[in-house]
Amino acid sequence: MNARKVSVVACAALTALALVGAVVAEGPPKIAEYRGVAANTSAFGAQGIVPITFEFYYWTSQDTMNKLGQALAKGGQDALVAELQKIDNPAGYMRTPESLAIKLRTATMTVLPDGSTNIGILTDRIQSAVAKMEGAKTADYPLEMIQLVIPASGKDGKGKILRQAAMAVNSKTGQIEVAQWSNEPTIVNEIRAEKVK
């Protein structure tokens, strides 16, 4: 193969790689994004007031939520965490300026009769290896539950983040609910809907 042919082949290969890279970098389109201000006064995590962003790529199906509820009912918290961690493609991410993006394994959205949007998020909490080995109390609360309520106007929504929570299945509705938590929730105010492309 002469130098000209090698050059053409190399150029074609680089072009193909660039196109693949562009597709990978682009990722799935966001379907919703909300920004607010989080105020953490609990004993868990960084203290203070910080901007916070929630971005979503899809809403979790009822079938998936039912499967998670069944895992919790049969195997308890550990089974629920294991099932959550099988969700490789998270429904969204939570971000603050000082932290890495946190995976939101599931997210459900309901439009209420008054036009407001109710978003429920359930995800596994990152625990340190030391806490797991020592059997620290925080290991009893391996989940995070987040609720956001945004008025029909798309502005001045409110929410709360339970950073250390234990879940149970409601025997009447079959839904996953918070059974108990070990710290005061982080309060989110001034939530507003952002335009997404």
Secondary structure as GFF3:
##gff-version 3
##sequence-region A 1 197
A	DSSP	alpha_helix	3	26	.	.	.	ID=ss1
A	DSSP	beta_strand	32	40	.	.	.	ID=ss2
A	DSSP	beta_strand	48	56	.	.	.	ID=ss3
A	DSSP	alpha_helix	62	84	.	.	.	ID=ss4
A	DSSP	beta_strand	92	95	.	.	.	ID=ss5
A	DSSP	beta_strand	102	104	.	.	.	ID=ss6
A	DSSP	beta_strand	106	111	.	.	.	ID=ss7
A	DSSP	beta_strand	117	124	.	.	.	ID=ss8
A	DSSP	alpha_helix	129	134	.	.	.	ID=ss9
A	DSSP	three_ten_helix	137	140	.	.	.	ID=ss10
A	DSSP	beta_strand	143	150	.	.	.	ID=ss11
A	DSSP	beta_strand	157	169	.	.	.	ID=ss12
A	DSSP	beta_strand	176	181	.	.	.	ID=ss13
A	DSSP	beta_strand	186	194	.	.	.	ID=ss14
###
